[in-house]
Amino acid sequence: MSVACGAECVLVLGCARWLWKRCTYIGADDSATWPPATAVEFEPVPRVCRIILAIYEPDLRNPKLAIPANGYRLNPDWVIKRVTYEETEGHAPPYIIYVDHDHREIVMAVRGLNLAKESDYKLLLDNKLGMQRFDGGYVHHGLLKSAVWLLNRESETLKKLWVENGEEYGMVFAGHSLGSGVVSLLSILVVNHREQLGGIGKEKIRCYALAPARCMSLNLAVKYAHVIHSIVLQDDFLPRTATPLEDIFKSIFCLPCLLFLVCLRDTFIPEDRKLRDPRRLYAPGRMYHIVERKFCRCGRYPPEVRTAIPVDGRFEHIVLSCNSTSDHGIIWIEREAEKALQLMKDQDSSKTMTVPPTLQKFERLKTIEKEHKDALERAVSLNVPHAVDTVEKEPSEDNEGEAASGSSGDKEAASSSESKPSGGKLNWEEVVEKLLENEKGDKHIEEDTNVQH
């Protein structure tokens, strides 16, 4: 009896400890050790939020959504194209192409999930865990197909805009929720085939994934952290949920129940087991975490932004919070990002300037490069699948003349030159097909090697 009572006490204490840890875990804990972001690197975020919100506006000259006094305002005359659901025919969410002459940027922005549109669910359902092997890792199949469709339709437009406006212009891809996954994978294709968009430099390409979907394996998420920037507001559920997207949105009407069950399940999965799973998908790139709430305190506080390229502990814990779904909204992200940016600017202006701003910017760029290199090395030390190839080939990507990179860089370059039809227009589907064939060949070689050993 005493042994049984002791076992029951241990079980009760264990359950109580787990319940306490889960209930006291808040979104701010994910980034507690991260350094703060700077105003210079975070400055584009509120702006791209406004461009995404413009997709929802019926009339850009008379916007229905309130714009803060110091908020960014689109110039309707600079809008090149607005594409609706009828025009995409279910292949992609609606999007906008906009040339921001003030900031010298060519922007393609893609909206998030529309709960009333069956086509958006079809994109999410077009996937199976480990179904799509790509660039030495795994990606979401449906989102990749949508990215390829967008490039087939708009790559010539983007190339023309960049050539017409000059080399000093950058190219920005931005998306929210479902759209964040599409633009993240689209950015990988563009970075590896820059010559097809007029030879734009890699440093000119940026991607902003707001409330990002988990769409790529960990080695790819770390590898492209210098291009893709993910913005997460406090407790947002989507970047933290490793459950396949199709299962999440099948359960959209009982989402809190699903999140609780996922939280319970993931608690008992060891961290090293998660890292060793090459098919497990993650939120992409460098992370920017907007923190505005604290433990046992009501209401929102002045937001702060923390940034890092995490490898282990990369938003792996579900937060049991009543704000986990509201923090996913693009309107809240835009509002809090604008507040955070203004606070950072105020803090910078209040400091005594002892170093020239250009030198500060140069030092920050050096720090970001070092963080990326450290994250790649950390991935290797944790035995993340395919991370060794990523680290070995990453330095070669710094050469501006290289057209392709990653685990099949030379093969991708050859495939991009072979895939132009007689009309001279690139067929991105053929580029991806050739890449997937190369990936399959590499996989068979890898399996044969393992069998021999």
PyMOL commands that set and color helices and strands:
alter all, ss='L'
color gray80, all
select helices_A, chain A and resi 2-24+27-31+39-42+44-54+76-78+85-88+118-125+141-165+178-192+194-197+202-204+218-223+238-240+245-250+252-267+271-276+326-328+330-350+357-381+387-393+395-398+409-418+428-452
alter helices_A, ss='H'
color red, helices_A
select strands_A, chain A and resi 79-83+95-100+105-110+132-134+137-139+170-176+205-210+216-217+228-233+281-282+286-291+304-308
alter strands_A, ss='S'
color yellow, strands_A
deselect
rebuild
show_as cartoon
